[in-house]
Amino acid sequence: MTDGGPAPPELQPRRFLVRRPEGEGTTGDVSWLELFIDLFFVFAFLRVTDLMASRLEWLGIVEGVLVLLMLWHCWNSCAWLGNVAYLDKGGMPLVVFGIATTLLIMGVAIPGTFTAESGGVIEPLLVAAGYLLIIYTVLVVLSFLHWSQGPAGRRPVIASWLTYLPGGVILACAVWLPPRLDLPIDDRYVRTALFALVIVINFSALRVVSSGNAQVVSGRHLAERHGLVVLIALGETVISVGISQGLGGDQPITWQLLAGAALSIAVVSVLWWTYFDVAKVVAEHAMQAMPRPDQSRIARDAYSGLHLPMVCGLIVLAFGLKHAVSAATGTADQPWRTASAVLLFGGVIVYLSGLVGFQRRALAMLGRSPIVGIVTLMALLPLAANAPPLGALALLLLGVAAMVAADRTVFRRRHRQLHDQADPEAAKTTGATPKELLVDLVFVFAFIQVTVLMMRENSVLGVLQGLILLALLWWTWTSFSWVTNAIRHDTVPVRLAMIGIMAVSLALGIALPQTFESVPGGLPGASVVVAAYIAGRLIQAALIWSVAREQPELQAVVRQSVAPSAVALTLLAGSIVLDLTATDSQRTDLLVTAIWLVAVLTEIFGSYRTGLRRWRVRTVRHWTDRYALIMLVAFGETVIALGFSAAEEPTSFLLVVLLISAAVSICAIWWSYFHTDAGLAHDALQAAQGLDRARLARDAYTYLHLPMVAGLILVAFGLRETLLLHGSPVQARAHALGHYALYLGVVGYIAANQAFWWRVWRRLSGYRISGAVLVAVLAPLTVPLPVLWNLVLLAGLGVTFTVIETRVGRRQ
């Protein structure tokens, strides 16, 4: 937050690059580093649903909401900080990486926030200390930026410190006092009450301090950040549904599971539509047209304020969907009750209520279709309360679909008028669209399932099988990205295709761990995977043919890709028959794996020259952003896999050290791509023309990004194996397979990264190659070392080579 705008350039601190108001030659785009930190919030939000699920009662729900409010305060503080200073420049990346690591540790401890194991205080301490560390870190940076602005800038800084410091004292009491007081009530109630008091004080103080002082520097940036957090909450609901059966891949795949997943995807897609169809774009455009003081008030009320109930409603919905799907399959820890239906419907009602308030405050209009949705859901709730889980999901879908029907019929005229305002603004978007970002979040879950398969098989063959299925997922994703790059306009067929791709990708991800070994009593995993993959390919083909009149060259591209796809699908079908009829399981596994490998290689490399002369990269920004985002998806999978693996171990300060080391390693790898590679590769692709551009896009992105993602997946698997300590991390040693996967995953990523460099710039990085060689040499030498020292060593190497390369790059 700023007071009257940023300081003049001569007064700006050198360690921070302060944003200037829009219209002064700056951009309001959200940086890749802000998207990176959002991945850690995804994991933290997932852990909130775990907290609720562990205690399915009203007090547990209240506790989950309190933690959610703490996370929102952290996220909102980071969003405002990014509106004042560029988080990817100067010394800010170190601050962001520290916040990300803190979020990871908080996420691991969240389920024990109010009921620590054995009456201990480690989990409450980690959550409380993490919350305060993030809030105080942001406050320190903002204080540093504002202090040079004179009394007008110092007053809100002093007021902020005076109001936030007492909250820290109360949180310290909440952590330490309850176990030490001999009270007639449960310590959990005391801790919950003190946490609630801190939330009330801090949110009240935030309202008072920001009133009249918080001024938006970039309205576009702040609106985009809040749109992304809504996407994160929507994506979290999808991931929650996917992991409703756990992360072990040992539950049977049933029709009830697939039906529940399909209904959930449909509900999430309609809720996405209610915000991103017109409300987001029109509100953002309206705010940018206002004077800066009015922008600031809208930002405070409509975004920081009214987006909170929207996000809270979606997180409660995520818990409700997760419980409904698990109850439908008979794997829920708690039975499906009336309260379960109330939570399921209540989450959507809270979200829609926040949306109505947002539209009222930002656009001065009443959101009619959300009101229709609220009324319809309240009318259907009594039926859902007495319905089985799948029935309640179907009724929920009926209730939210009423909004779409209302906009297409009763409110058609006004809806068309709003579209006339939104469409020109949406057409200006050259990068990835919100619908593509939502699809990408489904792939976060699918990538997680690849590591689940590797963990389930826990062998070299299992790792190979996981990489084969990763390639299949990759081809599903890259084919959809190619189609959306060719078809830039947003139509009903495009949106229906998005929903279809999300549904089949979720089904594919659910079945993926059982592709080569199904669980008795369930559907064959391989059959579900192949059927979902075929359905995805058919959806893409249908989408292309639907627009073929405008771009007839697309038909030729589809026809030329039929042959390799037909061969691959025939091989996959044959492998399913072989698996179902064979008697020697060990030989069959090897043969089936070989068939899948040939099929996937045929599908991918059989299309290497397909339609290249007819195909063009229509929007370079969109193309490069899509592949940068899939890299973020891979990093997100690594973060979530790391967090959930650590959550399976007893919480201790040594575990915290392990998490810090692993997070530092992930941040170093992330920096290697997003600090320089993504931007410079975009410039190189932009400079290329015609067929040369198509070849560069195909080689450097479609093909060479796959081994980079594979390297990250191996790192994720290695971290999961490494963090399953089964003892003290000081003496514990990782399984040899996990150890080599971790080290060689880093080596594989760097090798693929250098192949990418060579294809784009015809040069290599000596520092990265030296680092890869050193890690490869250390891989066999460090097997006897304990887990703790291995992770510390990797983190140290990552930091060392990152610092060297960054300093050398600055001198050049």
GIURWO-V642457 format. One record per residue. N is the residue number from 0. BURIAL is I if it has 9 or more other ideal C-beta (glycine too) atoms within 8 Angstrom, else O. D_LAST is the distance of its C-alpha to the last C-alpha in Angstrom with 2 decimals. Layout:
N_BURIAL_D_LAST, N_BURIAL_D_LAST
This chain:
0_I_34.81, 1_I_34.55, 2_I_37.22, 3_O_37.21, 4_O_33.59, 5_I_30.25, 6_I_29.70, 7_O_28.39, 8_O_24.62, 9_O_25.16, 10_O_26.97, 11_I_24.70, 12_O_23.44, 13_O_19.76, 14_O_19.95, 15_I_21.32, 16_I_20.74, 17_I_24.33, 18_I_25.64, 19_O_27.36, 20_I_30.69, 21_I_30.87, 22_O_31.10, 23_O_28.43, 24_O_25.60, 25_I_24.84, 26_O_25.69, 27_I_28.16, 28_O_26.89, 29_I_27.06, 30_I_23.78, 31_I_23.49, 32_I_23.42, 33_I_26.79, 34_I_28.16, 35_I_27.04, 36_I_29.01, 37_I_31.92, 38_I_32.24, 39_I_33.24, 40_I_35.75, 41_I_37.22, 42_I_38.00, 43_I_39.42, 44_I_41.63, 45_I_42.88, 46_I_43.95, 47_I_45.92, 48_I_48.04, 49_I_48.55, 50_I_49.84, 51_I_52.26, 52_I_53.36, 53_O_54.16, 54_I_56.65, 55_I_58.10, 56_O_60.02, 57_O_59.69, 58_I_58.35, 59_I_55.66, 60_I_54.72, 61_I_54.60, 62_I_52.36, 63_I_50.01, 64_I_49.89, 65_I_49.16, 66_I_46.16, 67_I_45.06, 68_I_45.30, 69_I_43.15, 70_I_40.47, 71_I_40.77, 72_I_40.33, 73_I_37.11, 74_I_35.82, 75_I_36.93, 76_I_35.26, 77_I_31.91, 78_I_32.51, 79_I_33.22, 80_I_30.24, 81_I_28.02, 82_I_29.92, 83_I_28.94, 84_I_25.30, 85_I_22.60, 86_I_22.84, 87_I_19.53, 88_I_17.40, 89_I_16.95, 90_O_19.26, 91_I_21.64, 92_I_20.65, 93_O_21.96, 94_I_25.11, 95_I_25.58, 96_I_25.20, 97_I_27.77, 98_I_30.09, 99_I_29.82, 100_I_30.79, 101_I_33.61, 102_I_34.88, 103_I_35.03, 104_I_37.14, 105_I_39.28, 106_I_39.90, 107_I_41.19, 108_I_43.59, 109_I_44.81, 110_I_48.03, 111_I_49.23, 112_I_48.53, 113_I_52.26, 114_O_53.91, 115_I_51.94, 116_I_53.09, 117_O_56.07, 118_O_56.03, 119_O_52.67, 120_I_50.01, 121_I_46.74, 122_I_46.26, 123_I_47.30, 124_I_45.14, 125_I_42.00, 126_I_42.62, 127_I_43.53, 128_O_40.74, 129_I_38.15, 130_I_39.51, 131_I_39.48, 132_I_36.02, 133_I_34.55, 134_I_36.66, 135_I_36.02, 136_I_32.25, 137_I_32.16, 138_I_34.57, 139_O_32.50, 140_I_29.40, 141_I_31.67, 142_I_33.43, 143_I_30.23, 144_I_29.38, 145_I_32.96, 146_I_33.99, 147_I_32.52, 148_I_34.58, 149_O_37.79, 150_O_41.10, 151_O_40.71, 152_I_37.61, 153_I_38.98, 154_I_42.32, 155_I_41.16, 156_I_38.88, 157_O_41.86, 158_I_44.13, 159_I_41.80, 160_I_41.68, 161_O_45.44, 162_I_46.14, 163_I_43.73, 164_O_44.46, 165_O_48.11, 166_I_46.99, 167_I_45.15, 168_O_48.38, 169_I_50.44, 170_I_48.12, 171_I_48.39, 172_I_52.15, 173_I_52.00, 174_I_50.29, 175_I_52.38, 176_I_55.77, 177_I_57.33, 178_I_57.74, 179_O_59.18, 180_O_61.69, 181_O_65.07, 182_O_65.40, 183_O_67.97, 184_O_65.30, 185_O_62.48, 186_I_59.25, 187_I_57.45, 188_I_59.19, 189_I_58.26, 190_I_54.58, 191_I_54.52, 192_O_56.23, 193_I_53.78, 194_I_50.74, 195_I_52.42, 196_I_53.00, 197_I_49.32, 198_I_48.41, 199_O_51.03, 200_I_49.90, 201_I_46.19, 202_I_46.72, 203_O_49.24, 204_I_46.93, 205_I_44.09, 206_O_46.50, 207_I_47.65, 208_I_44.26, 209_I_42.70, 210_O_45.76, 211_O_44.89, 212_I_41.52, 213_I_39.24, 214_I_37.69, 215_I_35.61, 216_I_32.28, 217_I_31.85, 218_I_35.10, 219_I_33.57, 220_I_31.20, 221_I_34.09, 222_I_36.43, 223_I_34.01, 224_I_33.49, 225_I_37.27, 226_I_37.75, 227_I_35.44, 228_I_37.39, 229_I_40.56, 230_I_39.00, 231_I_38.12, 232_I_41.74, 233_I_43.08, 234_I_40.94, 235_I_42.11, 236_I_45.67, 237_I_44.92, 238_I_43.38, 239_I_46.35, 240_I_48.75, 241_I_46.94, 242_I_47.14, 243_I_50.70, 244_I_51.98, 245_O_49.54, 246_O_46.54, 247_O_48.58, 248_I_49.57, 249_O_53.10, 250_I_55.04, 251_I_56.89, 252_I_55.65, 253_I_58.47, 254_O_59.31, 255_I_59.45, 256_I_55.83, 257_I_54.64, 258_I_56.84, 259_I_55.57, 260_I_51.96, 261_I_52.78, 262_I_54.60, 263_I_51.77, 264_I_49.21, 265_I_51.55, 266_I_51.92, 267_I_48.18, 268_I_47.61, 269_I_50.26, 270_I_48.79, 271_I_45.38, 272_I_47.22, 273_I_48.88, 274_I_45.58, 275_I_43.15, 276_O_45.67, 277_I_45.99, 278_I_45.94, 279_I_42.19, 280_I_41.24, 281_I_44.09, 282_I_43.55, 283_I_39.84, 284_I_40.67, 285_I_43.48, 286_I_41.38, 287_I_38.67, 288_O_41.52, 289_I_42.78, 290_O_42.09, 291_I_39.61, 292_O_42.43, 293_O_44.16, 294_I_40.96, 295_I_40.61, 296_O_44.21, 297_I_43.88, 298_I_40.71, 299_I_42.56, 300_I_45.82, 301_I_45.14, 302_I_41.82, 303_I_41.55, 304_I_45.33, 305_I_46.83, 306_I_44.14, 307_I_45.13, 308_I_48.56, 309_I_47.05, 310_I_44.68, 311_I_47.46, 312_I_49.84, 313_I_47.49, 314_I_46.94, 315_I_50.73, 316_I_51.11, 317_I_48.73, 318_I_51.00, 319_I_54.05, 320_I_52.81, 321_I_51.88, 322_I_55.34, 323_I_57.12, 324_I_55.58, 325_I_56.20, 326_I_59.74, 327_I_60.44, 328_I_59.61, 329_O_61.53, 330_O_58.57, 331_I_58.34, 332_O_58.97, 333_I_60.92, 334_O_63.50, 335_I_63.08, 336_O_64.95, 337_O_65.58, 338_O_62.87, 339_I_60.38, 340_I_61.21, 341_I_61.00, 342_I_57.44, 343_I_56.47, 344_I_57.91, 345_I_57.06, 346_I_53.32, 347_I_53.44, 348_I_55.77, 349_I_53.48, 350_I_50.50, 351_I_52.56, 352_I_53.87, 353_I_50.36, 354_I_49.59, 355_I_52.74, 356_I_51.72, 357_I_48.19, 358_I_49.62, 359_I_52.20, 360_I_49.75, 361_I_46.93, 362_I_49.12, 363_O_52.50, 364_O_54.20, 365_O_56.04, 366_I_54.58, 367_I_57.71, 368_I_56.62, 369_I_55.18, 370_I_58.51, 371_I_60.31, 372_I_58.24, 373_I_59.12, 374_O_62.81, 375_I_62.91, 376_I_61.26, 377_I_63.65, 378_O_66.54, 379_I_65.40, 380_I_64.66, 381_O_68.30, 382_O_68.35, 383_I_65.06, 384_I_66.37, 385_O_69.11, 386_I_67.12, 387_O_65.43, 388_I_61.61, 389_I_61.05, 390_I_63.66, 391_I_61.88, 392_I_58.60, 393_I_60.45, 394_I_61.96, 395_I_58.58, 396_I_57.24, 397_I_60.34, 398_I_59.79, 399_I_56.18, 400_I_57.02, 401_I_59.57, 402_I_56.72, 403_I_55.51, 404_O_59.11, 405_I_59.70, 406_I_56.71, 407_O_57.88, 408_O_61.50, 409_O_62.68, 410_I_59.49, 411_I_58.40, 412_O_58.57, 413_O_56.44, 414_I_53.99, 415_O_53.61, 416_O_53.03, 417_I_50.24, 418_I_48.69, 419_O_48.84, 420_I_46.64, 421_I_44.27, 422_O_43.81, 423_O_41.99, 424_I_39.51, 425_I_39.06, 426_O_38.57, 427_O_35.42, 428_O_33.73, 429_O_31.33, 430_O_29.99, 431_O_32.02, 432_I_35.45, 433_I_37.28, 434_I_39.66, 435_I_36.88, 436_I_35.42, 437_I_38.93, 438_I_39.31, 439_I_36.06, 440_I_37.57, 441_I_40.43, 442_I_38.03, 443_I_36.80, 444_I_40.38, 445_I_40.63, 446_I_37.56, 447_I_39.13, 448_I_42.23, 449_I_40.37, 450_I_39.70, 451_I_43.32, 452_I_44.53, 453_I_42.51, 454_I_43.95, 455_I_47.41, 456_I_47.42, 457_O_45.41, 458_O_45.13, 459_O_42.89, 460_I_44.97, 461_I_44.44, 462_I_40.65, 463_I_40.98, 464_I_43.31, 465_I_40.90, 466_I_38.08, 467_I_40.58, 468_I_41.50, 469_I_37.88, 470_I_37.45, 471_I_40.58, 472_I_39.28, 473_I_36.01, 474_I_37.98, 475_I_40.05, 476_I_37.05, 477_I_35.07, 478_I_38.31, 479_I_38.93, 480_I_35.39, 481_I_35.87, 482_I_39.20, 483_I_37.93, 484_I_35.14, 485_I_37.90, 486_I_40.31, 487_O_38.62, 488_O_41.80, 489_O_43.35, 490_O_46.96, 491_O_49.64, 492_I_49.12, 493_I_45.39, 494_I_46.23, 495_O_48.99, 496_I_46.65, 497_I_44.22, 498_I_47.11, 499_I_48.22, 500_I_44.81, 501_I_44.55, 502_I_48.09, 503_I_47.76, 504_I_44.35, 505_I_45.90, 506_I_48.90, 507_I_46.74, 508_I_44.79, 509_I_48.07, 510_I_49.53, 511_I_46.45, 512_I_47.13, 513_I_50.60, 514_I_49.68, 515_I_50.78, 516_I_53.22, 517_I_55.15, 518_I_56.96, 519_O_60.76, 520_O_62.37, 521_I_59.49, 522_I_58.27, 523_I_56.59, 524_I_52.86, 525_I_51.99, 526_I_54.32, 527_I_52.76, 528_I_49.21, 529_I_50.25, 530_O_52.32, 531_I_49.49, 532_I_47.05, 533_I_49.61, 534_I_50.25, 535_I_46.56, 536_I_46.39, 537_O_49.59, 538_I_48.33, 539_I_45.27, 540_I_47.52, 541_I_49.96, 542_I_47.26, 543_I_46.08, 544_I_49.66, 545_O_50.36, 546_I_47.91, 547_I_48.49, 548_O_50.45, 549_O_47.41, 550_O_45.07, 551_O_47.39, 552_I_44.60, 553_I_44.00, 554_I_47.45, 555_I_46.60, 556_I_43.49, 557_I_45.73, 558_O_48.40, 559_I_46.03, 560_I_44.77, 561_O_48.35, 562_O_48.93, 563_I_46.18, 564_I_46.92, 565_O_50.63, 566_I_50.17, 567_I_47.93, 568_I_50.37, 569_O_53.31, 570_I_51.76, 571_I_51.06, 572_I_54.66, 573_I_55.96, 574_I_54.07, 575_I_55.73, 576_O_59.16, 577_I_58.50, 578_I_57.40, 579_O_60.52, 580_O_62.97, 581_I_61.67, 582_O_63.36, 583_O_61.05, 584_O_58.22, 585_O_55.94, 586_O_56.03, 587_I_55.88, 588_I_52.64, 589_I_50.97, 590_I_52.44, 591_I_51.62, 592_I_48.01, 593_O_47.78, 594_I_49.30, 595_I_46.88, 596_I_43.94, 597_I_45.29, 598_I_46.04, 599_I_42.59, 600_I_40.89, 601_I_43.35, 602_I_42.62, 603_I_38.84, 604_O_38.43, 605_I_41.65, 606_I_39.97, 607_O_36.87, 608_O_38.09, 609_I_40.40, 610_I_40.41, 611_I_36.91, 612_O_38.11, 613_O_39.86, 614_I_37.17, 615_O_34.35, 616_I_31.68, 617_O_33.25, 618_I_30.73, 619_I_27.10, 620_I_26.42, 621_I_29.48, 622_I_28.62, 623_I_25.15, 624_I_26.47, 625_I_29.39, 626_I_27.37, 627_I_25.06, 628_I_28.37, 629_I_29.88, 630_I_27.00, 631_I_27.88, 632_I_31.48, 633_I_30.69, 634_I_28.97, 635_I_32.02, 636_I_34.32, 637_I_32.56, 638_I_32.95, 639_I_36.60, 640_I_37.45, 641_I_36.03, 642_I_37.94, 643_I_41.22, 644_I_41.14, 645_I_40.69, 646_I_43.49, 647_O_45.88, 648_I_45.60, 649_O_47.31, 650_I_45.11, 651_O_44.10, 652_O_41.42, 653_I_40.33, 654_I_39.86, 655_I_37.67, 656_I_35.45, 657_I_35.28, 658_I_34.36, 659_I_31.57, 660_I_30.13, 661_I_30.48, 662_I_28.98, 663_I_25.88, 664_I_25.49, 665_I_25.97, 666_I_23.44, 667_I_20.76, 668_I_21.62, 669_I_21.72, 670_I_18.24, 671_I_16.88, 672_I_18.37, 673_I_18.51, 674_O_15.21, 675_O_13.30, 676_I_15.79, 677_I_18.60, 678_O_16.99, 679_I_14.96, 680_I_18.11, 681_I_20.22, 682_O_18.40, 683_I_18.85, 684_I_22.48, 685_O_23.06, 686_O_22.01, 687_I_24.41, 688_O_28.05, 689_O_31.49, 690_O_32.09, 691_O_28.47, 692_I_27.57, 693_I_30.53, 694_I_29.58, 695_I_26.00, 696_I_27.45, 697_I_30.07, 698_I_27.99, 699_I_24.80, 700_I_26.69, 701_I_30.42, 702_I_30.17, 703_I_26.85, 704_I_26.81, 705_I_30.20, 706_I_29.14, 707_I_26.39, 708_I_29.20, 709_I_31.47, 710_I_29.11, 711_I_29.18, 712_I_32.96, 713_I_33.29, 714_I_31.32, 715_I_33.75, 716_I_36.71, 717_I_35.52, 718_I_35.17, 719_I_38.64, 720_I_40.16, 721_I_38.46, 722_I_39.65, 723_I_43.24, 724_I_43.99, 725_O_47.79, 726_O_47.73, 727_O_45.72, 728_I_41.96, 729_O_41.97, 730_O_44.09, 731_I_43.65, 732_O_41.99, 733_I_40.69, 734_O_42.45, 735_O_40.89, 736_I_40.29, 737_I_38.40, 738_I_36.37, 739_I_35.29, 740_I_34.68, 741_I_32.31, 742_I_30.29, 743_I_30.47, 744_I_29.73, 745_I_26.29, 746_I_25.93, 747_I_27.27, 748_I_24.94, 749_I_21.80, 750_I_23.42, 751_I_24.22, 752_I_20.79, 753_I_19.38, 754_I_22.21, 755_I_21.16, 756_I_17.57, 757_I_19.24, 758_I_21.68, 759_I_19.29, 760_O_16.32, 761_O_17.90, 762_O_15.30, 763_O_15.24, 764_I_13.38, 765_O_14.43, 766_I_14.26, 767_I_16.54, 768_I_18.81, 769_I_19.20, 770_I_20.11, 771_I_22.57, 772_O_24.17, 773_I_24.62, 774_I_26.22, 775_I_28.42, 776_O_29.61, 777_I_30.36, 778_I_32.32, 779_O_35.58, 780_O_35.20, 781_I_35.02, 782_I_38.02, 783_O_40.38, 784_O_38.26, 785_I_39.41, 786_I_37.74, 787_I_36.42, 788_I_34.47, 789_I_33.12, 790_I_31.65, 791_I_30.31, 792_I_28.69, 793_I_27.01, 794_I_25.83, 795_O_24.43, 796_I_22.55, 797_I_21.17, 798_I_19.99, 799_O_18.54, 800_I_16.39, 801_I_15.37, 802_O_14.30, 803_I_12.40, 804_I_10.50, 805_I_9.96, 806_O_8.83, 807_I_6.35, 808_O_5.15, 809_O_5.40, 810_O_3.79, 811_O_0.00
